[in-house]
């Protein structure tokens, strides 16, 4: 499954490079919904909430009311996760709060499961230089996705795995990393970060991994119409 991304900052649709430098602004949320109408799901990330400097709640609610959305960014309390589900989020993406210094934050994850249900939860294993990064990718941990993924399986329906090293750079992604992760879990996997070519999308699909696309779509490197028309060849179902 191909999943277009809508990242929100200061009320606008944006694309960042490695979560730091704003590279471009997209069209309005309404226009992005129109452009992405041919896809089964959309990924919505509230970057302001992820960075702890406000939120774009009204825009998130607008989007979730009009499309099947997986939503993340700043989901660090059970209350925020429940509110996103109440607003219409199909799934909630949780990163920072899922981890402690030692590994999984089991107490929080258990409360989250009771509140919204495991099937609604995607855990973000966003990694730079092999280590999981948190707080809007501003802080690195000593945790490795490959070491934790099996421990986290009981708390989610799947994982969003962003290869931050190449996020927004359109230089390709690390397919070997995704192959290793795929071998470690049978949960739904979504790859993000640097995916630039149809060949990468096809290889991820062959591995049973969804592809979340951002910069390559916004710059026209990958053609939206072609991707939407040929989605049938990407056989992963929207779980």
C-alpha positions as CSV (number, residue, x, y, z in Angstrom):
1,X,0.0,0.0,0.0
2,X,1.2,3.5,-0.9
3,X,0.4,6.1,1.8
4,X,0.8,9.8,0.9
5,X,1.9,12.0,3.8
6,X,0.5,15.3,5.0
7,X,2.8,17.0,7.5
8,X,1.4,20.0,9.4
9,X,3.3,23.0,10.7
10,X,1.9,26.4,11.8
11,X,-1.3,25.6,10.0
12,X,0.4,24.7,6.7
13,X,1.2,21.6,4.8
14,X,5.0,21.3,4.7
15,X,7.9,19.0,4.0
16,X,11.1,19.0,6.1
17,X,14.5,17.5,5.5
18,X,15.5,15.1,8.3
19,X,12.8,16.7,10.5
20,X,14.7,20.0,10.8
21,X,14.9,22.2,7.7
22,X,11.7,23.2,5.9
23,X,12.2,22.4,2.3
24,X,8.8,23.4,0.9
25,X,5.2,24.2,1.5
26,X,2.4,22.2,-0.1
27,X,-1.0,23.2,-1.2
28,X,-3.9,23.7,1.2
29,X,-5.1,20.7,3.2
30,X,-8.2,20.7,1.1
31,X,-6.2,20.5,-2.1
32,X,-3.9,17.8,-0.7
33,X,-7.0,15.7,0.1
34,X,-8.2,16.1,-3.5
35,X,-4.8,15.1,-4.8
36,X,-4.6,12.1,-2.6
37,X,-8.2,11.0,-3.1
38,X,-7.1,7.9,-5.0
39,X,-5.3,6.3,-2.1
40,X,-6.7,4.1,0.6
41,X,-5.1,5.9,3.6
42,X,-3.2,9.1,4.3
43,X,-0.6,9.7,7.0
44,X,-1.0,12.9,8.9
45,X,1.8,14.1,11.2
46,X,1.4,17.2,13.4
47,X,4.9,18.5,13.5
48,X,4.2,21.3,15.9
49,X,2.8,18.8,18.4
50,X,5.8,16.4,17.9
51,X,8.2,19.3,18.7
52,X,6.2,20.4,21.7
53,X,5.3,23.9,20.4
54,X,1.6,23.8,19.9
55,X,-0.8,21.7,17.8
56,X,-2.9,21.8,14.6
57,X,-5.9,20.1,16.1
58,X,-8.5,21.8,13.9
59,X,-6.7,20.8,10.7
60,X,-6.2,17.2,12.0
61,X,-9.9,17.0,12.7
62,X,-10.7,18.4,9.3
63,X,-8.6,15.8,7.6
64,X,-9.7,12.8,9.7
65,X,-13.4,13.7,8.9
66,X,-12.7,13.4,5.2
67,X,-10.2,10.6,4.7
68,X,-8.9,7.4,6.3
69,X,-6.0,8.8,8.3
70,X,-3.3,7.4,10.5
71,X,-2.3,10.3,12.7
72,X,0.8,11.1,14.8
73,X,2.8,13.8,16.3
74,X,3.0,14.5,20.0
75,X,0.9,11.6,21.1
76,X,2.5,11.4,24.6
77,X,-0.6,10.9,26.7
78,X,-3.5,8.4,26.7
79,X,-5.9,11.4,26.6
80,X,-4.4,12.7,23.3
81,X,-4.5,9.3,21.7
82,X,-8.2,8.9,22.7
83,X,-9.0,12.3,21.5
84,X,-7.5,11.6,18.0
85,X,-9.6,8.4,17.8
86,X,-12.7,10.3,18.8
87,X,-11.9,12.9,16.1
88,X,-11.8,10.1,13.5
89,X,-8.2,8.9,13.3
90,X,-8.2,5.4,11.8
91,X,-4.9,4.6,13.6
92,X,-2.7,6.6,16.1
93,X,1.0,6.8,15.7
94,X,3.0,6.8,18.9
95,X,6.7,7.4,19.2
96,X,8.4,9.3,22.1
97,X,6.1,8.1,24.9
98,X,6.5,4.4,23.9
99,X,10.1,4.4,25.1
100,X,11.9,4.7,28.4
101,X,15.7,4.9,28.9
102,X,15.8,1.1,29.3
103,X,13.4,0.1,26.5
104,X,9.6,-0.1,26.0
105,X,7.6,2.1,28.3
106,X,5.3,-0.8,29.2
107,X,3.2,1.0,31.7
108,X,2.2,3.7,29.3
109,X,1.7,1.2,26.4
110,X,-0.6,-1.0,28.5
111,X,-2.7,2.0,29.5
112,X,-2.8,3.0,25.8
113,X,-4.0,-0.4,24.7
114,X,-6.8,-0.4,27.3
115,X,-7.9,3.1,26.2
116,X,-7.9,2.8,22.4
117,X,-7.2,-0.8,21.6
118,X,-4.1,-2.4,20.2
119,X,-5.5,-2.5,16.7
120,X,-5.6,1.3,16.6
121,X,-2.0,1.8,17.5
122,X,1.1,2.1,15.3
123,X,4.4,2.5,17.1
124,X,7.1,4.7,15.5
125,X,10.5,3.2,15.2
126,X,12.1,6.3,13.7
127,X,15.9,5.8,13.5
128,X,19.0,7.9,12.7
129,X,22.4,6.2,12.6
130,X,20.7,3.0,13.7
131,X,19.3,4.5,17.0
132,X,15.7,5.4,17.7
133,X,15.1,9.2,17.8
134,X,12.3,10.9,19.8
135,X,10.7,14.3,20.5
136,X,10.3,15.2,16.9
137,X,13.6,13.5,16.0
138,X,15.4,16.1,18.2
139,X,16.8,13.5,20.6
140,X,18.6,10.3,20.1
141,X,18.3,7.3,22.4
142,X,20.6,4.3,22.9
143,X,17.8,2.0,21.7
144,X,17.9,0.0,18.5
145,X,14.7,-0.8,16.5
146,X,16.0,-4.2,15.6
147,X,16.4,-5.1,19.3
148,X,13.0,-3.8,20.5
149,X,10.6,-4.6,17.7
150,X,9.6,-8.0,18.9
151,X,9.2,-6.7,22.5
152,X,6.8,-4.1,21.2
153,X,4.6,-6.4,19.2
154,X,2.0,-7.0,22.0
155,X,1.2,-3.3,22.2
156,X,0.4,-2.4,18.6
157,X,-1.0,-3.5,15.2
158,X,2.1,-2.4,13.3
159,X,5.1,-0.1,13.1
160,X,6.0,3.0,11.2
161,X,9.7,2.8,10.6
162,X,11.3,6.0,9.3
163,X,14.9,6.0,8.0
164,X,15.6,9.5,9.2
165,X,19.1,9.6,7.8
166,X,17.7,10.2,4.3
167,X,14.3,11.7,5.2
168,X,13.3,14.4,2.7
169,X,16.6,14.1,0.8
170,X,15.4,12.0,-2.2
171,X,18.6,10.0,-2.2
172,X,17.0,6.6,-1.7
173,X,16.3,4.6,1.5
174,X,18.0,1.7,3.3
175,X,16.2,-1.4,1.9
176,X,18.5,-3.6,3.9
177,X,17.3,-2.1,7.2
178,X,13.7,-2.7,6.2
179,X,14.5,-6.3,5.2
180,X,16.0,-6.9,8.6
181,X,13.0,-5.4,10.4
182,X,10.6,-7.5,8.2
183,X,12.4,-10.7,9.3
184,X,11.9,-9.8,12.9
185,X,8.1,-9.3,13.0
186,X,4.9,-10.3,11.3
187,X,3.2,-7.1,12.3
188,X,2.2,-4.5,9.6
189,X,5.3,-2.5,8.6
190,X,5.3,1.0,7.0
191,X,8.6,2.3,5.6
192,X,9.3,6.0,5.3
193,X,12.4,8.2,4.8
194,X,14.1,8.8,1.4
195,X,11.8,6.6,-0.7
196,X,12.3,8.0,-4.2
197,X,11.8,5.5,-6.9
198,X,9.1,3.0,-8.1
199,X,11.8,0.3,-7.8
200,X,12.0,0.9,-4.1
201,X,8.3,0.9,-3.7
202,X,8.1,-2.4,-5.6
203,X,10.8,-4.0,-3.5
204,X,9.1,-2.9,-0.3
205,X,5.8,-4.3,-1.5
206,X,7.6,-7.6,-2.3
207,X,8.7,-7.6,1.3
208,X,5.2,-7.0,2.5
209,X,5.9,-3.4,3.6
210,X,3.8,-0.3,3.0
211,X,5.5,2.8,1.6
212,X,4.8,6.3,3.2
213,X,5.7,8.9,0.6
214,X,6.4,12.6,1.1
215,X,9.0,14.7,-0.6
216,X,9.1,12.5,-3.8
217,X,5.3,13.2,-4.2
218,X,5.5,16.9,-3.4
219,X,8.4,17.6,-5.8
220,X,6.9,15.5,-8.6
221,X,9.7,13.0,-8.6
222,X,7.0,10.3,-8.3
223,X,3.9,10.9,-10.3
224,X,0.7,10.9,-8.3
225,X,-1.6,9.8,-11.1
226,X,0.7,6.9,-12.1
227,X,0.9,5.7,-8.5
228,X,-2.9,5.9,-7.9
229,X,-3.6,4.2,-11.2
230,X,-1.3,1.3,-10.6
231,X,-2.1,0.8,-6.9
232,X,-3.5,-2.6,-7.7
233,X,-0.1,-4.0,-8.2
234,X,0.8,-3.1,-4.6
235,X,-1.0,-5.9,-2.9
236,X,-0.7,-5.0,0.8
237,X,-4.1,-4.4,2.2
238,X,-5.0,-1.5,4.5
239,X,-5.1,-3.3,7.8
